[in-house]
Amino acid sequence: MRHDPHEVFNQSPPYVDVDLFGSDLPLQTAVAANGAAGEAAALSAFGRRWGAVDAFDLARLANECKPRLKAYSAKGVRQDFVEFHPSYHHFMQESIGAGLAAMTWNMAGARAEAPSEVARALRYYMVAQIENGHMCPITMTRAAIAALAAEPALLAQIMPKISSRQYDPSFRPWQEKSGMTIGMGMTEKQGGTDVRANTTRAEPVEGGYVINGHKWFMSAPMCDAFLVLAQAEGGLTCFFMPRFTADGALNGLRLQRLKDKLGNASNASSEVEFENAFAVRVGEEGKGVRTIIEMVQLTRLDCAISSAGIMRMALAQALHHARHRSVFQRDLVDQPLMATVLADLALESEAALALTLRLCRSFDRAGADPQEAARARTLTPVVKYWVCKSAPGFVYEAMECLGGNGYVEESVLARLYREAPVNAIWEGSGNVVCLDLLRALSRDGEATRGVLETLARQTFDLPGCGEAVKFVAQVLSGPLQEAHARAAVERLALLAAAAALQESAPDIAAVFAHARLEGRSGRSYGALELAPNEAKELLERALPTA
Ligand SMILES: Cc1cc2nc3c(=O)[nH]c(=O)nc-3n(C[C@H](O)[C@H](O)[C@H](O)COP(=O)(O)OP(=O)(O)OC[C@H]3O[C@@H](n4cnc5c(N)ncnc54)[C@H](O)[C@@H]3O)c2cc1C
C-alpha cells in the first residue's frame, strides 16, 4: 500500500512539453520583422523538439553529471581526454545536426545568404533556454571560420567537416572524422584581456611551428583543433593547433585541470600546457589579434543570444508558476504587485530579444549594405554589454517569483542563475566591450555617428529617446569619453532596443521607451509605471494562456 502523508496541492505543474516557438509571441513577431518569416514552420518543429520533457531532463543530467578529466590511462599513459555524460553528446548531436555550427557559411566558408544569421539565432535562442554549456564549442566552431578565412587552403579542407553537420565524438585526427569542432585559446595566467602579454612561444619547424607555453582558460578541450595565440618571431600570431599531429600521434596539449566553475557545468573548461605542440599559422606573423578578432565578434553575438534565451526561460518559468500558484485566495499572477514585476520582466525579455535579433539582421545584410555593416560593428559590443549584464539580475528576480521553490537545486532557475554571469565575463567583459565601442569610434567615427543618427531617426517619436541621443553624442565626443563609456553604452543599447522594438512591436516600443529611456523604471523589476491593462497585455503576449 502506498502511503501518502498528505495531498500536495497549490504547486505549479512542471513547465515541460512546451512549444518554445508557439508559446512566444515576441519571438514570432521578431521573426517576421527580421526577414525570416519563411522559417516559421521549421522553427515551430524545432521549438516543440527542444521544449519536450526529455530535453529538460537531459539538460539537468548534462549539468549534474559534470565532465571529468582523464589525463592518464589506467596504465599511466598520457591521453588528455575528457569524458562527458551521454546527455552532453545528445545535445552536441542535436545542435550540430540542426546546423548551428554551419548554417551561416556556405561550402566555401563565405557568408551564407540572408537570413541565415537570423535563422540560426532563432534556433540558438531556443536551445539556450534548455542547455547552454554545450553551445560553447558550437559557438567557437562557427566563429572560427571567420578567422580561418585568412588561410584559404586550410579552410577548404575544414569546410566539408563543418558543413557535414555531423557530430563525431570519436577521439582521432580531424582529417579522419565525419565532422569536427574548433575551440580557442587566448587567455593566459598573466593576462586574458591583454593578450599581448602572452608568453607562449612559437618556433618554426618544417611544415609549421612548435608551440610551448600554456593557456589558463581553454574551454571545450575535446574540440578537434584550436585557434591559439602565441609569440612568433614577428610578434603575436594566430595558430591552428590540432589534437593530433599529421602522423596520428597525440599532439602536445597537456590538459592540467578542469576549472571548478560557478555554472556552465556541462561544458569543460581546461587549463592546458603546450609541450612542443604542433600548429600551423593562420594569417601573418604579428597579426594574431587582427586575425582572431574576426572570430571574437561572432562569439560576442552568441553571448547576447544565449543571455536573451536564458532570460526567456526564466520569465516563462516565473509566469507559469504565478498562473498556477494561489496566495490569499488569488492567483499570484492576478496580484497587482506580482503582475507588475512579471510585466517588467516580460518587457526586458522582449527588448533583449528584439535588440539581439535586429543585430543579427545587420550581420545578414552587412555584405550588401555598408550602413548595416557599420551597425553590426558598432552595436555588437553594445548589445553584448547590455543583454549579458541584464541576465543575472533578471534571473534572480524571476527566481524570487517562485519563492523558495526557485532557490532549490531541482529548479531550472537555480541552474540559469549560475549560468547567467559567464556571458558577460568571457569574450570581452563589461569594460572591455565598452572600450571596443570607443575603438570603433576612433577607427571610423563617421560610421559610428551614422549609426547614432539612424537610431535617432528611428526613435524620434518615442519618449526619452531624443535626450538619450544627445547624451550619447556628448559622451562620445567629450573629454571623459573613457570614464563615462558605460553610461554611453547603456543608453545606446536602450536606444537600439527601442528602435528594434519599433520594427517588431511598435506598441511595446512605446512602453519600453517610457519605462527605460524616460526613466519611469526603478532599481529593481516591478518599480515601473504601468497601466493595469499594459501589464496584462505584456503577460498575455509573453506566454499566451489560450
Ligand atoms: C567559464 C570560462 C571559460 C573560458 N573559456 C575560454 C576559452 O575557451 N578561451 C580563452 O581564451 N579564454 C577563455 N576564458 C577566459 C575569458 O575570456 C577571460 O577570463 C576574459 O577575457 C577576462 O580576462 P582575465 O580573466 O585575464 O581578466 P582581466 O583581463 O585581468 O580583466 C579583469 C577585469 O578588468 C577589466 N579590464 C580589463 N582591461 C581594462 C581596461 N583597460 N580598463 C578598464 N577595465 C579593464 C575587465 O573588464 C575585467 O572586468 C574563459 C573564461 C571563463 C570564465
The ligand as a Gaussian input file, in Angstrom:
#p B3LYP/6-31G(d) Opt

LIG

0 1
 C       33.978000      29.710000     -17.968000
 C       35.048000      30.401000     -18.746000
 C       35.505000      29.849000     -19.922000
 C       36.501000      30.475000     -20.662000
 N       36.922000      29.907000     -21.823000
 C       37.924000      30.495000     -22.522000
 C       38.423000      29.913000     -23.724000
 O       37.924000      28.887000     -24.189000
 N       39.451000      30.507000     -24.354000
 C       40.007000      31.660000     -23.888000
 O       40.938000      32.157000     -24.497000
 N       39.544000      32.250000     -22.770000
 C       38.523000      31.698000     -22.079000
 N       38.044000      32.281000     -20.933000
 C       38.740000      33.445000     -20.410000
 C       37.986000      34.732000     -20.531000
 O       37.779000      35.097000     -21.853000
 C       38.804000      35.753000     -19.718000
 O       38.625000      35.421000     -18.355000
 C       38.391000      37.167000     -20.010000
 O       38.815000      37.518000     -21.287000
 C       38.995000      38.158000     -18.996000
 O       40.373000      38.001000     -18.902000
 P       41.074000      37.834000     -17.490000
 O       40.368000      36.735000     -16.758000
 O       42.515000      37.686000     -17.689000
 O       40.759000      39.171000     -16.715000
 P       41.493000      40.582000     -16.889000
 O       41.911000      40.771000     -18.303000
 O       42.514000      40.718000     -15.844000
 O       40.304000      41.584000     -16.577000
 C       39.801000      41.787000     -15.232000
 C       38.780000      42.893000     -15.271000
 O       39.390000      44.089000     -15.702000
 C       38.623000      44.710000     -16.719000
 N       39.518000      45.428000     -17.628000
 C       40.442000      44.908000     -18.471000
 N       41.049000      45.880000     -19.153000
 C       40.524000      47.069000     -18.730000
 C       40.758000      48.452000     -19.041000
 N       41.649000      48.822000     -19.950000
 N       40.000000      49.378000     -18.417000
 C       39.077000      49.027000     -17.501000
 N       38.835000      47.767000     -17.151000
 C       39.542000      46.775000     -17.758000
 C       37.872000      43.576000     -17.392000
 O       36.660000      44.027000     -17.990000
 C       37.610000      42.645000     -16.205000
 O       36.415000      43.030000     -15.576000
 C       37.046000      31.691000     -20.197000
 C       36.565000      32.259000     -19.019000
 C       35.568000      31.634000     -18.294000
 C       35.073000      32.259000     -17.028000

